[in-house]
Amino acid sequence: MKRKHRKTLEHIYLHPPSANVKWNDIEGLFKELGAEITEREGSRIGVRLFGERRVFHRPHPSPDTDKGAIASIRKWLEENGVRP
């Protein structure tokens, strides 16, 4: 895993969740883990990873991901054995 993706993963696992994780970095991490990302309506994207499909909202106008989304992503990664 590239250093940038490892750093993003470390930020996702911070307690309490970090408020300055860029959504583009999270999408890059998903792709690094082998995800298939599809565009959906509006600001939604579909992420197929670990044999599951999840739908997320891209944040706007700020590129920063909210803490609730980060906690959800962290839980999903934990359930599938992805750790920093």
Beta strands, then each sheet from edge to edge (+ up, - down):
strand 1: 36-39
strand 2: 44-49
strand 3: 52-57
sheet 1: 1+ 2- 3+
end
